[in-house]
Amino acid sequence: MLGLGALALNQLLGDGGTVAASGTASSVSHFTPTAKRVIFLFQSGGPSQLELLDQKTNLAEHFDKDLPDSVRMGQRITGMVSGQARLPVAPSKFGFHPCGQSGTRIGDLLPYTQKIADELCVVNSMHTEAINHDPAITFFQTGSQQPGRPCMGSWVDYGLGAESNELPSFVVLISTPSTGTGDQGLLSRLWGSGFLPGLHQGIKLRGGPEPVLYLNNPPGMDSAGRRRWMDTLGSLNQRRYQEARDPEIATRIAQYEMAYRMQTSVPELMNLSGEPESTYQLYGESARQPGSYAANCLLARRLAERGVRFIQLYHRGWDHHGSLPERIGVLAKDVDQASAGLVADLKQRGMLDDTLVVWSGEFGRTVYSQGALTKENYGRDHHGRAFSMWLSGGGVKRGVVYGKTDDFSFNIVENPVHIHDLQATVLHCLGLDHERLTFRFQGRQYRLTDVHGQVVREILA
């Protein structure tokens, strides 16, 4: 089976084998979906689960004591702490509270997230093999630590095609933290289509006056002139396609046509003047600032309303090697209200039931401190053996916590969830079987989850 995405190219071919202008595919799934779309709130840099979602109440008594050998069990550590004489345990200086009717315990750094606890499925048993940022982010997005594979959004577009003729099916938004730092691993290949046809790559929306580069008419050309130019170029490209049958020619034609339609749809999307004051009370005042995380969360809701299937947000800076209390406080404030506001906004609009919201980083942080340790100041290194994330809406259970780690949040002791398991589950919510969504490349069938992954049915509603 070559995958449902072959329908995309079939749709591109009009009567007589010419390339159609729409560039959209029929929406076909393997079974009835619970979600129509995904909004992925990716926290680049590795948020610390110990401060946010995985409370460990007994760590105070282990302050500055070495991590027990019975816990570490010889597992590898990064080169950044391998030279330390000790691995001293660093209890979190921040509190947790049971929240909502479910009693889900969420860190006090996330007061707005605490208010939506009953809408969340918190997973405290995520794990990954990757230990450094770039391969870990690449693994989370593409199912492989090695670059070159299609990302999750591209697989979804390949499998289901587009709902909207006016906007791309897969859109990417990137924000910078209030600290102004943090660029871990955000290369354009993270939203690239890899070996899939280029039609399925993500489109990055930028803050500022030109959200999509080269979308505006060049100097000296009006819309009518551009339409004539595109018709002529399209005719030449269709002729060339008849000769070469290269799917990238079809991609080029579809992208030109989409760009023409986006000249109208993107300015309307980015114009927030019609949003009521209550919107900014929900997402936070920073939603008024183009390019901020809150503004991107608001744009994510507007994209979802307009039929975009996969909306990928990246927020950078979650790297806590030193001065963690100060740094994580800034990052948590950046994202807390807007993330919770997005979930609440989708719910009040009747969209949460068929929108899957995912909040996660590429890995977690260690219980031991990197560098100097005091009760007020400490750092944490990368930790892929166990970390936390949450999902909401789109067919997952609400007000539940799944999975459990040991007393040091170092090893998983109950219901482990691998990156490939999460990928399989996200596709499942969209009605896609991760074992059947394949593409033949270099002599073998590839899929997002490679040869791994199990749907985590226990978290499905």
N, C-alpha and C positions, 0 to 999 in steps of 0.2 A: 504493500500500500504506500503510495507516495504522499499521502496526507491530504487533508481537506483544503489546504492552501492552493492546490492545483486549480480549485474553482476560481481563485482570484484571477489567474491568467486567462482561464476560459471566459470569465466575464469581460476581461479586457478585449477579447476578440469579438468583434461585431460580425454582422452578416458578411459572408465572403472572406472571412479571415482578416479583416482590417482590425485595427486596434481601436476599441471604443474610448470615448473621452472620459468616462466617469471614473475608471480605475477602482471601482468598488467590487466587493465580492458578496455573494449571497451568504446570509447568516445561517450556517448549518452547524449543529452540534451532535455529539454522539448520543446524548441523552438529555433529558429535560434539565436545564440549568437552574440554579438558585440565584445566580448573579448575572446581570447583564454587563457589568463593567467592574473594573478594579481601580482603586486609588491607592497607590503604594507610597507611603510616607517613609522614605528611606533615610535613616539617621547615620550618615557616613562618618566613620571614625570609631565606632564601637562604644555605645552608651553603657555605663556601668549598671548591671542588673542589681547590684548590692545596694545602690542608692535609690533605685526607681521602682522595681517590680518584684524583687525576690528578697524579702526581709529575712534576716538571720539574727534572732534575738539573743543568742548565746555568745556572740563574738566579743562582747565587752570583756569577758573573763579571759579571753585569749589575746588581749592587746599586747603587741610587741613580742609575742611568743612566736617561735618558728612554726611554719606550717608543718604539721605532723607528717612524717614519712608515710604513715598508714593512709593518709589522704592523697598525697602527691603520687605515691606508688611509681616513682621513677619517670613520670611523664615529662615530656620535653617542655622546656621553657624557652623564651626568646633570648637572643643574644644581648638584649638590652638589660637583662637582669642576671644573665649567666655568670657575670663577674662579681655579683654581690656575695658577700660572705654569708648573709642570712636572707631568709624570705619571711620577714616579720608580718604577722597578721594585723590588718588594719580594719577595725570595726568602722562602720559608717557613722558619721557624726550627725546624720539626718534621721528623722523619725518616719514612721509608717502609721497608717490608721486603717482600720476596717471600714469599708465604704459601701454605701447603698444597702439594699435589702440582701444582697448576696454576701456581704461581708468581705469582699475581695480587698486584700491589703495592698495599698498603693502608697508609694513614697510621698512624703509631704512636699517634696520639690515639685510635685505635679498636682496642685490643688484643683485645677479645672478637670484634669483627667479623673481625679477622685470622684467628681460629681457625675461622671458618666460610667462609673464602674459596672452598673447593671447592664450596660450595652456591650461590655467587652468580654472577649475570651482571651485570657492571659495565658500564655504558654511559657512556663519556666524551665523547660527541658529541651531547648534548642541546642544543637551542636553542629560543628563543622570541623573539617580537617585543616582548613586554612588558618595560618597563624599571623600573617602579615596583611596589611590593608589591601593592596592592589589585588593579589590573588583571592583574598576573601570576598571582596566586593564583586570581582569578576565571577566567582563561584556562585554567589547569591543570585546574581542577575542572569547568568548564562548556564549554570549547571556544570561548569568546568573551571578549574583554576587557570587553565591556559587560555589566552586570548584567541579570538577567532570564531567562537560559537555565537549563534543568534541569542539575543537576550529574551527574557520572558515576554516582554511586550511584543516583540517581533513574532514569537511563536503564537501568541494569541491572535495577532492580526492575520498571520498566515492561516490559522485554523478557522477563524470566524469571519474575517473580512470586516468591512466598515459598515456602520449604521448610518453615518452622515455623509452626504456628498459635499458638504461645505467645509469640513474640517478633517484633518488626518485622524485615523483610527488610534494612533499611538503618539502621545504628546509628552514631552519632558520639560520639567521646570526645575531650576536650580536656584537655591538661595545661599547667601553667605551669613554666618553667625554674627551676632552683635560685636564679638571680639574682632571681627574682620580677618580671621585666620582660618586655616583649615582647607586644604585642597586635595585630601587623600583620594587618589585613584579615580577622579572624575574625568575620565577620558571619553571621547565621543563613542568609542567602540562599546561602551557600556549600554548604549541604546542603539547599537548597530544591528544589522540583520545578518551578519556573518555570512554563511554560505547560502542563506535563503535569498530569494530575489530582493534587490534593493528597494522594491516597492514597500517592504515591510519594516524598514528602519524607522526609528522614532524621529519626530520633529521637535527640535528644541525651541521653546518660546523664551525670548529674552525680555528683561525689563527695559524700560526706556521707550523712545519714540519709534524704534524699528524692531518689533517683537520677533519677526522672521527676516533674516537677511535676504536682500535682493528681491523682496516681495513687491516693493513699490516700482512703479514704472520708471525707467531710466529717463534722464533729462531729454526733453524734446519728443517724447512719445506719450500720447494719450491712450486711454483705454481702448478706443476703437482701433487705433493703430496697432496696439499690442495684440488685439484679437485677430487682426488680419495677419500679422507676423506669425502668431501661433498656429493659425490655420494652415499657412504655407509650410511651416516647419513640421507640423503634424502630418501633412500629406507626404512630405519627403521621408519622415521617419516611418510611416506606415509602409511606404514602398520598400524601404530598407529592411523592415521587419519581414516582409514577404520573402525577401531573398535570404536573410540570415537566420530567421526564427530565433533571435537572441532575446530572452525574456527581459534583459536590461534595457532594450529599446522600448518595450512595452512600459517598463518602469519609468523611463524618461518621459514618455508621452503623458502618462498618468500624473506625474509630478508637475509637469508644466500646466496641465489642466487644473490640478488642485491649487497650484499657486495662483492661477487666475481667479478662481472662486474665493480663495482666501483673502484676496484684496478687499473683499466686502465683509467676509465673515470674521476675520481677525480683528479689525478695528471695532466691530460691534461687540465681540467677545471682551476685548480689553477695556471698553468704555464702562467704567463702574459708576457713572454719574446717576444711574437709575437705582442703585442699591440704597435701601432705606438706612436710616441711622441705626436701626436695630441690628443690622448686619455687622457694623463695626463694634457694637457692644458685644456681639457674640464672638467674633474672631479676634477682637483687640484693635487698638488704635493703629498698630503697625500695619494693619491690612490696607491702610491708605498709602503705604510706601511701596511703589512698584519694585518687585524683586525680593521683597521680604518673604519670610516663610509664611506669615499670615496672609499676605496678598496672594501667594501661590496656592494656599489652601482654598481661598475664596475663588480663585480662578479654576481650581480643580472642580469645585462644585458647579461652576458655570460651564465648564467643558463637559462634565457628566450630563448636565441638562441638555446639552446640544448633541449628544450621541457619541461622544468619544469613548472608546472601549477601555483603553489602558492609559492611565494618567500616572506618570512616574515623577514624584518629587524627590529631590536630593537636598538634604540640609547638612552642611559640612561642619567640622570642628569638634566632633565628639571624641577627641583623643586625650586621655586623662593620665598621661605618664607622670605628671607632677602637678602640684597645687590643684588637686581634683576638686576640693570643695568649692573653690572660687570658680573654676572653669565650668563645672557641671551645673552650677547655679545659673550661669548666664545662658547656657544652652537649653536647660529645662524651661527657663522663662521664655526663650525664643519660641519654643514649639508647643508648650503646654496648652495655652488658651486656644490657639488656632486649631490644633489637632482635635481637642474636645469640641470646639465650636463647629468644625466640619461635620463631626458625627451627629451633633445635635441638630445642625441645619439640615442634613440629609434626612434625619428622622422626621422633623417637622414638615418637610416637603413630601413625605411619603416615599422617599427614594432609598432609605437605608436598607429596606428588605431586599432590594435587588442590586445594591452596591456593596462590594466587598472592600473594606478599608483595612489596610495592613500597615502596621507601625513596627519597624525593626531596624537594627543596625547589622553589620556584617559579622560581628562576634561580640563577646562580653568583655569583662575585665576581671583581673585576678583579685582574690581576697587578700593577698599579700601586697605590701607596699613596694613600689619602685622608688629607690632612693630613700632619703631621710623620712622618718616617721615621727609625728606627734599626734596627739588626739585632735588637734585642730587642722593639721596640714599633712597630706599624704598623697601619693600617686598610685595608679594601678596600671599594670601591664595588660597586653592583649591576652584574651582567654577564649579559646574556641570550644573547650570541652563542655561548657554549660553557659547558656545565656537566655535572656528573656525577650519576649516581644508580645504584641497583642493584635487581635483581629476584631472586626466588628461588622455586623450586617451580612448580607449576601449569602445567607444559608448556614452561618456558624452559630453555635450556641452562645447565649448571652449570660453574663453574670457568673461565669465559671472560671476556674483556674485549672489548667491541665499540666501534668508533669511536676516533678519534684527533684530538687537537688539535695546533696548532703548538707551538714551543718555549716559548711564553709563555702557553699555555692561553687564547689570545685568539680564535683562529679555528679552525674545524673543517677538517681536511685529509683526513679519511677517514670515510665512512659516517655522514653526518649523520642525526640522529633528531629530528624536530620533535615538539612537544607533540601535535599531531593524530596523528602516527604512533604515539606511545605509546598514546594513547587507543584507536586502532584495534586495536592489538596486545592490549591488555587485554581488549577486547570479544571479540576473536578467541579468546583462551584460554578465555573463557566460552561459546564456541560461537555468538557473535553476529557477524553481518556488519555492520560499521559503516555500510555503504552501504544496507542494507536495514532497519535499525532506525530508523524515521522516525516523525514525528508531524506532522500537518497543522495549521498555525497561521497565521492571518492570510493565507491564500491560497497558502501554499507548504509544501512538505515540509521539515521541519527534522530534523537529526541531530546527534549529539554532535560530530562532526568537521566540521560545516558542509559545505563542498564540497571538503574536503582530506583528507589522511591516507592512508598506505599501511601495511599490516601489515608489521612488520619480521620477515620470515620467517627471516632469518639467525640470529636469536637463539632461535628455537623449536627445541625438542628433536625 
